[in-house]
Amino acid sequence: MLTLTKTVTTTETKTLETAADIADHVHAEFLRRMEAAPFKFGDRARITRRDGIPPEFMTGDVGTVMLCDPEFSPLTTLMGVNASGMTIQFPVQTANLEAA
């Protein structure tokens, strides 16, 4: 059993009794975060600033979003290509992205 407590202006307690309850809770939180994120899985993104990105990574300054969860991290994971033409995954500051 897992009990989660979330404090807003009042305290809300929810007891998760089973693995299915936990899975349902996690899935609902995933959907909420996915809906709130500025970029969704599969979106094309353009890098507007290359701060911290080595020049051989993310050739063309574009990629496809693999993960964007600003509540957890200021980084978005993009799939792109490096200077050798190899497909790579690389974290980029979400603030440095725009829709492509």
Rosetta constraint file for C-alpha pairs under 8 A:
AtomPair CA 1 CA 15 HARMONIC 7.54 0.50
AtomPair CA 1 CA 16 HARMONIC 6.04 0.50
AtomPair CA 1 CA 17 HARMONIC 5.02 0.50
AtomPair CA 1 CA 18 HARMONIC 6.51 0.50
AtomPair CA 2 CA 15 HARMONIC 6.38 0.50
AtomPair CA 2 CA 16 HARMONIC 5.46 0.50
AtomPair CA 2 CA 17 HARMONIC 6.88 0.50
AtomPair CA 2 CA 22 HARMONIC 7.81 0.50
AtomPair CA 3 CA 13 HARMONIC 7.31 0.50
AtomPair CA 3 CA 14 HARMONIC 6.14 0.50
AtomPair CA 3 CA 15 HARMONIC 4.60 0.50
AtomPair CA 3 CA 16 HARMONIC 6.01 0.50
AtomPair CA 4 CA 13 HARMONIC 6.17 0.50
AtomPair CA 4 CA 14 HARMONIC 5.77 0.50
AtomPair CA 4 CA 15 HARMONIC 6.56 0.50
AtomPair CA 4 CA 16 HARMONIC 7.85 0.50
AtomPair CA 5 CA 11 HARMONIC 7.15 0.50
AtomPair CA 5 CA 12 HARMONIC 6.07 0.50
AtomPair CA 5 CA 13 HARMONIC 4.85 0.50
AtomPair CA 5 CA 14 HARMONIC 6.75 0.50
AtomPair CA 6 CA 11 HARMONIC 6.18 0.50
AtomPair CA 6 CA 12 HARMONIC 5.56 0.50
AtomPair CA 6 CA 13 HARMONIC 6.66 0.50
AtomPair CA 7 CA 11 HARMONIC 4.69 0.50
AtomPair CA 7 CA 12 HARMONIC 6.37 0.50
AtomPair CA 8 CA 12 HARMONIC 7.90 0.50
AtomPair CA 16 CA 21 HARMONIC 5.32 0.50
AtomPair CA 16 CA 22 HARMONIC 5.84 0.50
AtomPair CA 17 CA 21 HARMONIC 6.26 0.50
AtomPair CA 17 CA 22 HARMONIC 7.69 0.50
AtomPair CA 18 CA 22 HARMONIC 6.42 0.50
AtomPair CA 19 CA 23 HARMONIC 6.08 0.50
AtomPair CA 20 CA 24 HARMONIC 6.04 0.50
AtomPair CA 21 CA 25 HARMONIC 6.16 0.50
AtomPair CA 22 CA 26 HARMONIC 6.14 0.50
AtomPair CA 23 CA 27 HARMONIC 6.04 0.50
AtomPair CA 24 CA 28 HARMONIC 6.12 0.50
AtomPair CA 25 CA 29 HARMONIC 6.26 0.50
AtomPair CA 26 CA 30 HARMONIC 6.09 0.50
AtomPair CA 27 CA 31 HARMONIC 6.22 0.50
AtomPair CA 28 CA 32 HARMONIC 6.20 0.50
AtomPair CA 29 CA 33 HARMONIC 6.14 0.50
AtomPair CA 30 CA 34 HARMONIC 5.98 0.50
AtomPair CA 31 CA 35 HARMONIC 6.08 0.50
AtomPair CA 32 CA 36 HARMONIC 6.30 0.50
AtomPair CA 33 CA 37 HARMONIC 6.08 0.50
AtomPair CA 33 CA 69 HARMONIC 6.62 0.50
AtomPair CA 33 CA 71 HARMONIC 7.67 0.50
AtomPair CA 34 CA 40 HARMONIC 6.61 0.50
AtomPair CA 34 CA 68 HARMONIC 7.72 0.50
AtomPair CA 34 CA 69 HARMONIC 7.15 0.50
AtomPair CA 35 CA 40 HARMONIC 7.85 0.50
AtomPair CA 37 CA 68 HARMONIC 6.33 0.50
AtomPair CA 37 CA 69 HARMONIC 6.06 0.50
AtomPair CA 37 CA 70 HARMONIC 6.54 0.50
AtomPair CA 38 CA 68 HARMONIC 7.60 0.50
AtomPair CA 39 CA 43 HARMONIC 6.34 0.50
AtomPair CA 39 CA 65 HARMONIC 7.02 0.50
AtomPair CA 39 CA 68 HARMONIC 6.12 0.50
AtomPair CA 39 CA 99 HARMONIC 7.91 0.50
AtomPair CA 40 CA 65 HARMONIC 6.64 0.50
AtomPair CA 40 CA 66 HARMONIC 7.92 0.50
AtomPair CA 40 CA 67 HARMONIC 7.45 0.50
AtomPair CA 40 CA 68 HARMONIC 6.70 0.50
AtomPair CA 41 CA 64 HARMONIC 7.82 0.50
AtomPair CA 41 CA 65 HARMONIC 5.25 0.50
AtomPair CA 41 CA 66 HARMONIC 5.18 0.50
AtomPair CA 41 CA 67 HARMONIC 6.07 0.50
AtomPair CA 41 CA 68 HARMONIC 7.40 0.50
AtomPair CA 42 CA 64 HARMONIC 5.65 0.50
AtomPair CA 42 CA 65 HARMONIC 5.18 0.50
AtomPair CA 42 CA 66 HARMONIC 6.35 0.50
AtomPair CA 43 CA 64 HARMONIC 5.64 0.50
AtomPair CA 43 CA 65 HARMONIC 5.32 0.50
AtomPair CA 43 CA 99 HARMONIC 7.50 0.50
AtomPair CA 44 CA 62 HARMONIC 7.21 0.50
AtomPair CA 44 CA 63 HARMONIC 5.81 0.50
AtomPair CA 44 CA 64 HARMONIC 4.54 0.50
AtomPair CA 44 CA 65 HARMONIC 6.26 0.50
AtomPair CA 44 CA 99 HARMONIC 6.15 0.50
AtomPair CA 44 CA 100 HARMONIC 5.24 0.50
AtomPair CA 45 CA 62 HARMONIC 5.66 0.50
AtomPair CA 45 CA 63 HARMONIC 5.47 0.50
AtomPair CA 45 CA 64 HARMONIC 6.02 0.50
AtomPair CA 45 CA 65 HARMONIC 6.80 0.50
AtomPair CA 45 CA 97 HARMONIC 6.15 0.50
AtomPair CA 45 CA 98 HARMONIC 5.57 0.50
AtomPair CA 45 CA 99 HARMONIC 4.63 0.50
AtomPair CA 45 CA 100 HARMONIC 4.65 0.50
AtomPair CA 46 CA 61 HARMONIC 5.72 0.50
AtomPair CA 46 CA 62 HARMONIC 4.43 0.50
AtomPair CA 46 CA 63 HARMONIC 6.62 0.50
AtomPair CA 46 CA 97 HARMONIC 5.56 0.50
AtomPair CA 46 CA 98 HARMONIC 5.30 0.50
AtomPair CA 46 CA 99 HARMONIC 6.01 0.50
AtomPair CA 46 CA 100 HARMONIC 5.10 0.50
AtomPair CA 47 CA 61 HARMONIC 4.98 0.50
AtomPair CA 47 CA 62 HARMONIC 5.94 0.50
AtomPair CA 47 CA 96 HARMONIC 5.85 0.50
AtomPair CA 47 CA 97 HARMONIC 4.74 0.50
AtomPair CA 47 CA 98 HARMONIC 6.65 0.50
AtomPair CA 48 CA 61 HARMONIC 7.61 0.50
AtomPair CA 48 CA 96 HARMONIC 5.24 0.50
AtomPair CA 48 CA 97 HARMONIC 5.59 0.50
AtomPair CA 48 CA 98 HARMONIC 6.86 0.50
AtomPair CA 49 CA 96 HARMONIC 5.27 0.50
AtomPair CA 49 CA 97 HARMONIC 7.61 0.50
AtomPair CA 50 CA 96 HARMONIC 7.56 0.50
AtomPair CA 53 CA 57 HARMONIC 6.56 0.50
AtomPair CA 53 CA 58 HARMONIC 7.85 0.50
AtomPair CA 53 CA 92 HARMONIC 7.58 0.50
AtomPair CA 55 CA 59 HARMONIC 7.74 0.50
AtomPair CA 56 CA 82 HARMONIC 5.56 0.50
AtomPair CA 56 CA 83 HARMONIC 4.88 0.50
AtomPair CA 56 CA 84 HARMONIC 7.97 0.50
AtomPair CA 57 CA 81 HARMONIC 6.77 0.50
AtomPair CA 57 CA 82 HARMONIC 4.45 0.50
AtomPair CA 57 CA 83 HARMONIC 6.37 0.50
AtomPair CA 57 CA 90 HARMONIC 7.92 0.50
AtomPair CA 58 CA 62 HARMONIC 6.67 0.50
AtomPair CA 58 CA 63 HARMONIC 7.20 0.50
AtomPair CA 58 CA 80 HARMONIC 5.38 0.50
AtomPair CA 58 CA 81 HARMONIC 5.32 0.50
AtomPair CA 58 CA 82 HARMONIC 5.33 0.50
AtomPair CA 58 CA 83 HARMONIC 7.71 0.50
AtomPair CA 58 CA 90 HARMONIC 7.65 0.50
AtomPair CA 59 CA 80 HARMONIC 7.25 0.50
AtomPair CA 59 CA 81 HARMONIC 5.72 0.50
AtomPair CA 59 CA 82 HARMONIC 5.41 0.50
AtomPair CA 59 CA 83 HARMONIC 5.96 0.50
AtomPair CA 62 CA 80 HARMONIC 6.71 0.50
AtomPair CA 62 CA 100 HARMONIC 7.41 0.50
AtomPair CA 63 CA 78 HARMONIC 5.47 0.50
AtomPair CA 63 CA 79 HARMONIC 5.27 0.50
AtomPair CA 63 CA 80 HARMONIC 4.59 0.50
AtomPair CA 63 CA 81 HARMONIC 7.90 0.50
AtomPair CA 64 CA 78 HARMONIC 5.30 0.50
AtomPair CA 64 CA 79 HARMONIC 5.13 0.50
AtomPair CA 64 CA 80 HARMONIC 6.67 0.50
AtomPair CA 65 CA 76 HARMONIC 7.09 0.50
AtomPair CA 65 CA 77 HARMONIC 6.11 0.50
AtomPair CA 65 CA 78 HARMONIC 4.62 0.50
AtomPair CA 65 CA 79 HARMONIC 6.44 0.50
AtomPair CA 66 CA 76 HARMONIC 7.62 0.50
AtomPair CA 66 CA 77 HARMONIC 5.45 0.50
AtomPair CA 66 CA 78 HARMONIC 5.48 0.50
AtomPair CA 66 CA 79 HARMONIC 6.56 0.50
AtomPair CA 67 CA 76 HARMONIC 5.70 0.50
AtomPair CA 67 CA 77 HARMONIC 5.07 0.50
AtomPair CA 67 CA 78 HARMONIC 7.22 0.50
AtomPair CA 68 CA 75 HARMONIC 7.08 0.50
AtomPair CA 68 CA 76 HARMONIC 4.65 0.50
AtomPair CA 68 CA 77 HARMONIC 6.59 0.50
AtomPair CA 68 CA 94 HARMONIC 7.74 0.50
AtomPair CA 69 CA 73 HARMONIC 6.11 0.50
AtomPair CA 69 CA 74 HARMONIC 7.69 0.50
AtomPair CA 69 CA 75 HARMONIC 7.82 0.50
AtomPair CA 69 CA 76 HARMONIC 7.18 0.50
AtomPair CA 70 CA 74 HARMONIC 5.31 0.50
AtomPair CA 70 CA 75 HARMONIC 7.18 0.50
AtomPair CA 70 CA 76 HARMONIC 7.93 0.50
AtomPair CA 70 CA 94 HARMONIC 7.74 0.50
AtomPair CA 74 CA 93 HARMONIC 5.92 0.50
AtomPair CA 74 CA 94 HARMONIC 5.87 0.50
AtomPair CA 74 CA 95 HARMONIC 7.68 0.50
AtomPair CA 75 CA 91 HARMONIC 5.71 0.50
AtomPair CA 75 CA 92 HARMONIC 5.28 0.50
AtomPair CA 75 CA 93 HARMONIC 4.48 0.50
AtomPair CA 75 CA 94 HARMONIC 5.21 0.50
AtomPair CA 76 CA 91 HARMONIC 5.44 0.50
AtomPair CA 76 CA 92 HARMONIC 5.33 0.50
AtomPair CA 76 CA 93 HARMONIC 6.15 0.50
AtomPair CA 76 CA 94 HARMONIC 5.32 0.50
AtomPair CA 77 CA 89 HARMONIC 6.49 0.50
AtomPair CA 77 CA 90 HARMONIC 5.51 0.50
AtomPair CA 77 CA 91 HARMONIC 4.31 0.50
AtomPair CA 77 CA 92 HARMONIC 6.25 0.50
AtomPair CA 78 CA 89 HARMONIC 5.54 0.50
AtomPair CA 78 CA 90 HARMONIC 5.40 0.50
AtomPair CA 78 CA 91 HARMONIC 6.16 0.50
AtomPair CA 78 CA 92 HARMONIC 7.05 0.50
AtomPair CA 79 CA 87 HARMONIC 6.87 0.50
AtomPair CA 79 CA 88 HARMONIC 5.57 0.50
AtomPair CA 79 CA 89 HARMONIC 4.42 0.50
AtomPair CA 79 CA 90 HARMONIC 6.44 0.50
AtomPair CA 80 CA 87 HARMONIC 5.61 0.50
AtomPair CA 80 CA 88 HARMONIC 5.45 0.50
AtomPair CA 80 CA 89 HARMONIC 6.36 0.50
AtomPair CA 80 CA 90 HARMONIC 7.55 0.50
AtomPair CA 81 CA 85 HARMONIC 5.50 0.50
AtomPair CA 81 CA 86 HARMONIC 5.36 0.50
AtomPair CA 81 CA 87 HARMONIC 4.43 0.50
AtomPair CA 81 CA 88 HARMONIC 5.55 0.50
AtomPair CA 82 CA 86 HARMONIC 5.59 0.50
AtomPair CA 82 CA 87 HARMONIC 6.66 0.50
AtomPair CA 82 CA 88 HARMONIC 6.75 0.50
AtomPair CA 92 CA 96 HARMONIC 7.24 0.50
AtomPair CA 92 CA 97 HARMONIC 7.86 0.50
AtomPair CA 93 CA 97 HARMONIC 7.17 0.50
